[in-house]
Amino acid sequence: MELVSNIIFSESFWLPHYVKWKDFENVTKIDMPVAWHCFLALPIAVGLFILRLLFERFISTPIGRIFKLKESRPKKPRDNELLENEFRSAFKKTIPNYESLLELSKKTDLTVRQLERWWRRRRIFGNPSEMQKFNEASWRLTFYCLVFWYGLIILFDKDYFWDTRNCWSNYPYQHLSKSIWWYYQIEMAFYWSLLISVFMDTKRKDFAINLCHHFATLSLMIFSFIPNFIRMGSLVLCVHDAVDGWLESAKLAKYLKFSKLTDVLFIIFASVWVITRLCIFPFYLIRSTLFESEAVMQGKYVPAHVLFNILLITLLILHIYWFYLICRMLHKYLISGEIEKDIRSETEPDTSDNEVRKQNGNGISRQ
């Protein structure tokens, strides 16, 4: 066990060459991070997951019922082996063109309209109900709002909140306050709880990328907690939390069919995204970890610090990808004047009769 511990918490991996773990223990006037404390978030994550279930059952679901949100999930269409095989082989499950539907009509004794209806119902089968999506967004909005304001309040009076150079002053002998310690534990617990519920939540097109984001965020918190990069880590968390609440609020407005409010909230979300994740994050925080930290590392970057920077850059790449999706949605908004879907739309989107007619060149009327 001691051998495993020595490998996991190797000084040469986590700490600059002039620092030892014993140096952390010998500091008496300030509190320093304890490496194994990063695992305390796991039982807290279970508690958060249970709290979420209670929140959905006793708070968000009753609210959703007031607005008469649908609680039933789409039903699967009548079993048809031939159509099922065609559906599984279809590229992105798109509805076949009119000529293909005519061929299927001859094989199945179904009309083109019946085939279109079957395909549409098969596409949305397994999608979450309106209530499920509402519950998910409600919980996330509540958490993001609470944790963002908590983080902002406890960081507002810190000198490194206003000047990132102070993130590295007197490193690694930097005091870890109880409020920051809890901030980290709650954030880590939340992302662990997201991994617990990943198969329960709405599955989206960017499921794999979002999963990558969760692992990168958790790894980032661990790689900042153990070697005491907590000042920079807490700033990264606060900057990211600033935008998430706006996205979830826009989703809620859409689920409740407040179209104008949805548009306003989405535009605010896009603006905050650009300011926080594409300006503050790369040009202040990542720049600080790459260049302002050089003095404390004395020109010898340890693996933990290198990985910390790699994870930050990984998050930045994900942000750029999501910003591309935001720009696509804003482009559609300028054309149609309405936000049609949220930034991460469901894997199997609803398919209306209008969409079917567009894809098939008004094929129903041709039948």
N, C-alpha and C positions, 0 to 999 in steps of 0.2 A: 504493500500500500504506500509506503514511504517512497519507493522507487517511482511509482506512478505519479505521486504528488510532485516529486522533483522534476519529472519530465513535463508535466502540465504547467507547473509554475517555475519553469527554468528562468533564472535571473538574466541569463544572456539573451533570452527571447523577449522578456517583458521590460527590462530596466536598462537605462544607460549604464555604460561600463563603470561609472564611478558611484553607482548606487547598489545597495544590497537589501534583501528583504529585512535583515536585522535592523537596518537604518529606520525602517518604518516602525518597528516595534520599540525602538529606543527613544522615539519622539514622545514626549510626555505632555507638552503644553498644548498640542493641537491633536485633533482626531484625524487619523489617516484611514484610507479604505482598506478593508480586509478582503483578500482575494475571494475567499469562499462565500462571502456575503452575496455575490452576484447570483448564487443559486437559491437564495431565499425567495426570489421572485416566483419560483415554481409553485409553492403552495398558495401564494397570493393570487397567482393566475387562476387556480382552481376556484378560489373564492370569488374572483371577478366573474368567472364564467357562471357560477351559481347566481350571483347578483344580477347578471344579465338576464338569465332565465326568469327570475322574479320580476325584474323591471318590465320585461316584455309581457308577462302574464297579467300583472296588476296595474301597469301604468300605460304602456304604449298600445296594447291591444284594446283596452276600453276606449282610448282616444280614437283609435282607428275605426272602431265600431260606430262612434258618434258621426264620423264622416262616411259611414257605410262602405268601407273598403271591402273588397271581395276576400273571403277567407279560404275559398276552395281553389285548388290548383287545377290547371287545364287537364281534361281527361284525354286518355289515349283513344285514338280512333279505332274503328273495328279492325280486328286482325286480318291482315292480308299478306301472305308470305311473299307474293310477287312484288307488291308495292313496297314492302319492308326492305327487300333486297335492293330495289331501285333507290330507295331513300338512303340506305347506308352507303351506296356506291356514288351517290350524287356529290358533286363538288360543292362544299360548304352548305349542303342540304338545300340548295336553291331550287325553286319550283321549275320543273322542266319546261321547255318551250312548247308552243302549241302543237307542233308536229309530233314531238315525243309523247305528248298527252294523247294525241289521236291514236298512236300505236298502242299505248297502254289501255286506251278505251276498248280497243278491239280484243285485247287479251283478257280483260277483266269484266267486260259487260257493264262498265260504269261510264257515265257521261263525263265529258271534260270538266264540267262544273263540279260533279261529285269528286273527281280526281283532285281538282284544285282544293276543294274543301278538305279532303282527306289529307293532302300534303300540308296544308296550312295547320291543321290540328296536330299533325305529327311533329311539325317543327316546334310548336309551342308546348308539346307534352313534356312534362318534367320541370317546366319553368316554375319559379316560386310564385305564390299568390301575391296580390297587392298588399295584403296584411303582413306577409313575411318580409317583403322588401321594406315596408314602412317600419316594422319593428327593428330591423337591422339598422336602418338609417337613424332611427330615433335614439337607439343605444349609443351609436358612434357619436352622434351630435352631442349628446349629454356628456359623454366621457371627454371628447375633445375640448368642449367649452370649459369644463371644470379643470382639466389638467393644464390647459393653456393659461388660464388666468392664475392658477396656482403657481405655475412656473414663472410667469411674468412678474407676479408679486414678489416672489422670493429672490428673483434675479435683478430686479429693478435697481436696488441699492448697491449692487456689486460693481466694483471698479472695472472688472473685465467685461461686464455687460456693455459698457460704453467704449472701452478700448481693448481690443483683442490681444494686444501685446501683454496685458496683465494676466492673460491665461497661462503664460509661461514664466512669470516672475516667481523666483524662489522655488521653481520646480525641483524635485517632487514634493517638497515639504509644504504642501498647501492644505489648509484646514478643510475638512469635509463636514459641513454642518448637518444637523439632523434633518433640516428641511430639504436640502439637496439630496441627502441619502434617500429619503422617502420619495422624492421626485423620481429618482432613478429606479427605485424598486417598483413603483406603480407603473411607470412607463414600460419597464421590462415585462412586468406581469401582464400588462395589456396585450403586448405583442405575442407573448406565449399563449394567452387566451385566444387570440386570433388564429393561431396554429391549431389549437384544440378544436375550434369551431369552423375550420376552413371548409369542411365538407358539408356543414350545415348552412352556411351562408350562400347568398346568391352567387352562382358561378358565372364569371364574366369572360369575355374574349381574352383578356390579358391575365387569366388565372395564373399561368406559369410566371409571368413577369411580376405579378403582385406577390406571389409566394417568394420569389427571389428578393423582393423588397422587404418582406417581413424578416427573412433570414439575415439580410444585409443590415437591417436596423438593429436586430438583436445582437449580431456579431459586433456591430459598431459600439453598442452600449457596453458589451463585455470588454472589448479591446480598449475602451476608454476608462472603464471603472477600475480594472485591476492595476494598470500602471499609473493611475491617478491623472488621466487626462480629462478629469470630470468637468473642469471649468469649460473647456471647449465642447465637450459632449453635451452639457446642459444647454449651451447656446444653440447647438444643432437641433436638439429636441424642441426647444421653444420656437425656433424659426419654422420648423416643419408643422408644429401643432397650430400655427397661426392660420393656415390655409384650409386645413381639413374640415373644420366646422362649417365653413362657407359651402363646401361641396355637399356635405350631408344635408344642410338646410335647403339647398337648391333641389336635392332629390326629394326631400319631404314635400316641398311646395309642389313638385310635379306629381307626386303620388296623390296629393290632395286636390289636384287639378286647378291650382292657382297659377295659370299660365303666365300672367304678367309678372307676378312675384318671382316665378321660376327664372324668367329672363333676367330680371334685375339681379337676383342672387348669383346667377351664373356669371354675369359680367363682373360683379364684385369679386367672385372667386377667381376668375381668370386674371384680374388685375393684381390681386394679392399674391397669386401664384408667381407672376412675373417678378414682383418686387422681392418676395422672400426667397423663392427657390432658384430663380435664375439671376438674381442680382446680389442680394445679401449673402446667400449660401456660397456661391463660388468666389465672389470677389472680396469677401471679408473673412469668411470662416475657413474655406479651403486654402485661401492664400495664406492665412495665418498658420495653419498646420504645416504648410509646405515651406514657408520662408521665415516667419517670425519664430518658429520653434527651433530653428537651426542653432541658435546660441546655446540653448539648454542641452541639445544633443551633442554639442561640441564636435560637429562634423561627422559623427558616427551614428547613423540611424539604426536603431534596433529593429528587429523583425516586427514587433508589435506596433511600432510607430509607422512602419512602412505599410502594414496591413490596414491600419487605421486610415491612412490616406487613400489606399486603394478602395476601401469601402465607401469613403466619402465621394470619391470620383464615380464609383458604381451607382450611388444614389443620384448623382448629378446626371449621369447618362439616362437613368430611368425618368428623371424629371424632364429631360429634353424630349424623350419619346412621348411622354404624356402631354407635354406642351404642344407637340405636333398634333395630337388628337384634339386638344382644345382649339387649336387654330382651325382645324377642319370643321369643328362644330360652330365656331364663330363665323366661318365662311358661309355655312348653311343658314345661320341665323340672319346674316345680312341679305341673303337671297330670299328666304321664306318669311323672315320676321318672327320666327319661333324656334325655341330650343326643342329639338325633337327627342333627344336622348341625353342621358348623362354621359360624362366623359368616358366611363367604362361600362358600355352597354352590355346587356346580358348576352350569353352565348347563343341562345335561341330567342331572337326578338319576336315580338308579336308581328303577325303578318295580316294586314287588313285586306279587305276585298280590293281597295284601290291599288294597293301594292301588287296584288296578284294580277290585276288588269294591266298595270304598267309592265310587269315582267313578261307577260304573255301577249302583249299587243292587243288588249281587250279580247282575249281569247274566249271569254264566256259568251260574249255577244255573238261571236262567230259560230258558236255551237247552236 
